[in-house]
């Protein structure tokens, strides 16, 4: 939850900065700026919101399991993405690696949260579980009387 909240706040501030640029005189791209400024900013904001969510899942799991490697990779990934945004005049050089890192981090967070490829295939197949199974919800309850 904290990763999602931090990601949303980061996205709000990014959107405010973009709106401030769009409210200025002239049009973005007229004085040699990239005409892809707004679409690139939108994709970068989306990636940062998702990354903060994924980093929150991975970071708290690493803290809970006392794994310093996971903590280091989250902090290193954050520094890498922040450093790549300094390349923003060359959008292809910054946006591509950030989106690839977002996909890889999302897969890592998915597996950290307990997801598996088998469960995804099971969900996409839309097959229902066979009826007639008895499920006992608590060890404290006895079997239902007939």
GINORLIN-V803793 format. One record per residue. N is the residue number from 0. SS is DSSP state (alpha for helix, beta for strand, coil for the rest). Layout:
N:SS / N:SS
This chain:
0:coil / 1:alpha / 2:alpha / 3:alpha / 4:alpha / 5:alpha / 6:alpha / 7:alpha / 8:alpha / 9:alpha / 10:alpha / 11:alpha / 12:alpha / 13:alpha / 14:alpha / 15:alpha / 16:alpha / 17:alpha / 18:alpha / 19:alpha / 20:alpha / 21:alpha / 22:coil / 23:coil / 24:coil / 25:coil / 26:coil / 27:coil / 28:coil / 29:coil / 30:coil / 31:coil / 32:coil / 33:coil / 34:coil / 35:coil / 36:alpha / 37:alpha / 38:alpha / 39:alpha / 40:alpha / 41:alpha / 42:alpha / 43:alpha / 44:alpha / 45:alpha / 46:alpha / 47:alpha / 48:alpha / 49:alpha / 50:alpha / 51:alpha / 52:alpha / 53:alpha / 54:alpha / 55:alpha / 56:alpha / 57:alpha / 58:alpha / 59:alpha / 60:alpha / 61:alpha / 62:alpha / 63:alpha / 64:alpha / 65:coil / 66:coil / 67:alpha / 68:alpha / 69:alpha / 70:alpha / 71:alpha / 72:alpha / 73:alpha / 74:alpha / 75:alpha / 76:alpha / 77:alpha / 78:alpha / 79:alpha / 80:alpha / 81:alpha / 82:alpha / 83:alpha / 84:alpha / 85:alpha / 86:alpha / 87:coil / 88:coil / 89:coil / 90:alpha / 91:alpha / 92:alpha / 93:alpha / 94:alpha / 95:alpha / 96:alpha / 97:alpha / 98:alpha / 99:alpha / 100:alpha / 101:alpha / 102:alpha / 103:alpha / 104:alpha / 105:alpha / 106:alpha / 107:alpha / 108:alpha / 109:alpha / 110:alpha / 111:alpha / 112:coil / 113:coil / 114:coil / 115:coil / 116:alpha / 117:alpha / 118:alpha / 119:alpha / 120:alpha / 121:alpha / 122:alpha / 123:alpha / 124:alpha / 125:coil / 126:coil / 127:coil / 128:coil / 129:coil / 130:coil / 131:coil / 132:coil / 133:coil / 134:coil / 135:coil / 136:coil / 137:coil / 138:coil / 139:coil / 140:coil / 141:coil / 142:coil / 143:coil / 144:coil / 145:coil
